[in-house]
Amino acid sequence: MGKVTEYLYKAIEKQVNEHGLVVWYDPESHYKEAVTKINLPGIQVAKYEGSFFALRHQIDPLLENSTAPRLVVYLPLDQSKTFHSLIELEAGGVVMQPGQQPPELNTRLSLIAREALKAEKAVGDVTPIVKQVEEGKLTLSDLDKLAEKGGSISKGVVSLIFGTGNPQDVALAFLNSEQYDQEVILKDAGAELSELFLSSYEVALPLPFAAGGWRLALSRHILQNDLLSNIQGDLPTKLATIKTTSHPAYQNACKDTAREWRLRRDLRDSYATWSNRIEQELHLTQVDFKLELLKGVDTFGGIETLLQSLVEKELVTHTKADLVKLAGERKSSFWSELVPSAQARWALIETAGNVLLEANRVETALKAGVKDVKTIFEAYTDTANPWCLLDTYYRNQERRYHEFDFDSGNAHIELEKLINKARDRYTQVTNSLAQQFLEQYKTAKFKIHGAARQAQIFEKNVKPLLGQAKTAYVLVDAMRYEMGRELALSLKEEFEMEMRGAVATVPTITEIGMAALMPIADKSLSIVSVTDGKLSLKIDTTLLKDRKDRINYFKANAGVEIFEAKLEDLLSSPKKKVKDGIQAAGLVLITSQEIDALCEGDNVPLARQTMDGVLLSLQRAFRKLAEFGVKHIVVSADHGYLFGEELGDDMKIEAPGGKTYDLHRRVWVGQGGSADPAYMRASLSEFGLGGDLEIAVPWNLACFKAKGGAKAYFHGGMSPQELIIPLISLKAKKVAEGIGKSQINWTLQPGSKKISTRFFSVQIKGFAGDLLPLEAPQVRLEVQVGGKAISRPISASYGFQEATGNVQFRLSESNSKELESNTITLMIDETTEKVAEILLLDAISGAELGRLGKIEMVIAI
């Protein structure tokens, strides 16, 4: 029951208590509905329903009782229209009707409203409400609703129509939808609405009410003031004539409303529509904006695009850390979350900027002079801030570049320039790094004091674990140091982790590196040439020519029962044979050849886009191993690699010639031939290797002229990227018992109703479902068809792991029971499917956290 209706009932009850009989006339039928619900203790109600005879038939028996009736007779009529039909009832009781005296008998709705609302002390001045009742704008039901709103009641009809009297809420509801327009017209609330917007935003909306024109004017006013208030510095001349508010309070109101408009997921489409329209009106593309002016502006999509171009252009000429930081922050801007390609572009800008920053840092250190090869080795593998980050950033840049949708026109000309600048700087610095590293390595007689050697890894890092607990030895082909570091960091929540660099055996090719990872490999190593023209490694008297030889040798010399499998055997749902084999073995040997196989296929774009998938596969495989009882995991690689731009003629040099036993782009092994300043030449015996062969490698990033081979992916040489390999030791953490963590309720909001482009985004929110502590999880988002993922994560507002595509959430700063909202952008793979599903998965367990039902795909790839 509403408060005004309740007041009315009490007024009637009071008269019944005093007079017994009440004849209630309601000529305007204000109370017709309220009478149907009236329920007063011990009081009967008789209603006129078109016939006085029927009414008398209803009430006469009540009047003939020996006790006086407690009766209300209700007539939705003017008293003069009854022709004195109820005169004896009126004489025996009391009449209540509009204008009746004394005032307690007056049922005029405006009077009832005034008295009822005055009793509600929090509602303030009720005069505007009474006036609107007198004007016929408000009903009893309307008054009940207004009374529930307390302090906002003075907004009257506007509050009733929009469900609130808060100016910002009213403005956003009005801007977002036409659903209130008819009510504004019917209740003649235009003047009140105009006054509300004038007093709140200082915007004059002329009467009479014109919904479309008002929405345009209000959105223009709010967005213009938001733009101007966020510009950091003096306004460009072409914006000086734009009308602004006269007081900072009004401008702040516009700014706050625009911000809330963008933040509200349910309002963002209307914001985009109006901002795009106003942007065109303002001709912002003709304004000469400076970069510094726009750093805090979110108002218009065109400004976001312009800011990207300005940041790209500035980074080409001035590598500034604050601009790289800005790019990272803008990944969570309104336009980045609305337009997936905008987030992908900021992510690419940020990564290219990091390449430039890291190139400058490494170059500065190299120019300052390095003492010896150990100094370079330690700087390259430093735990906190290693030089290998330059390679990580470059690899991520190139993957993002090949994933990005570049327009055919000039829309991304500045971005292309930035990428080319980053590529040039990467090549310059890594070229210099390779030269200085190899020079110092040769000076040190090809020894790095304190560094682990590949041929010692099994004996020093695997063998001591055997017999203590189940151990896995994972050999990954072509996982260079920086990739191993990125992989290890992604596992630190689940495993105790130790990461260090090791020096590979030369030449850094698969046949040699994989054999050097075998048991007792350091006993007596020789490089020999076999009949098929390939090099092989001989351990003591055992020649290891291929994978089959290596596996047989491993089984014979590991000293324990082993189970051998390939990486793919651990993915998806491992067969029972695999699971049983792992659980029965003392040592599990896992091998992977995916990176080399993929990159040497010479499809550079495909390799760039998918090679990091191996890191995700390894992450999942390690979890499977832990699940099957493996306690310790030791991971290493046969060699690293160089993967830059396609090889140009200026980077090709002549090989030594002579008796050539093996020739790759980055290494020559043989006897005789010539010497040349373009490459370093040494005897393999100088590396502690048996045999009488010699090795030659380019001093820098140059390559030998050789038939075939990949055009951009190389290994075999002695650059840090090729020679320094990862050595990772993992120990599965114990799962704490008795410590509960909160169940998370997830909401997934797609960026569009259909998947219509290669880029697709989903906003994800999470909040605690109980009172237990909330922990921020690591998740993975996938678009699936028939249980198979057809997407790849490429960026997120925050927490994106480049190595795996997983996203680490974080707790909200304002509410420890909520996760900070995150928008994840996916790239859709080529498909002919028409319907897909979106799944949110726990990145560690793979458990489903949330799912969006079928979503239509209308994408043309």
Protein Blocks (a to p, Z undefined) as FASTA:
>chain_A
ZZklmmmmmmmmmmmmmnopacdddfkommmmmmmmgccehiacdddehiaklmmmmmmm
mmmpmbdcddddddfbdfklnoomlmmmmmmmccddehiacfklpccfklmmmmmmmmmm
knopaklmmmmmmnopacfklmmmmmmnommmmnmmmmmmnopabfklmmmmmmmpcklm
mmmmmnopmmmmmmmmmmmnopacdddddfklmmmmmmmmmmmmmmmmmpgcjddfklmm
pccdfbfklmmmmmmmmmmmmmpmklmmmmmmmmmmmmmmnommlpccdfklmmmpckbm
klmmmmmmmmmmmmmmmccfklmmmmmmmmmgmklmmmmmlmmmmmmmmmmmmmmmmmmm
mmmmmmnopfblmlmmmmmmomklgcklmmmmmmmmmmmmmmpccdfblmlmmmmmmmmm
mmmmmmmmmmmmmmmmmmmmmmnoopaehiacfklmmmmmmmmmgojaccdddddehiaf
klmmmmmmmmmmmpccddddddddddddfklmmmmmpghklmogcddddfkopacddehj
accfblmlmmmmmmmmnopacddddfklmgcjadfklmmmmmmpmbdcdddfklmmmmmn
opaklmmmmmmmmmmmmmmmmmmmmmnopabdcdddfbdcdddddddfklpccdekljdf
bdcfkbccdeejjddfkbccddfklnopacjddcdddfblcdcddeejifkbcchiacfk
lmpccddddddddddehiacdddddddddfbfbdfbfbdcdddddddfbfbdcddddddd
dddeehiacbdcfbdfehpafknopacddddfklmkbccdddddddddddfbfbdcdddd
dfklopafbdcdddddfbdZZ
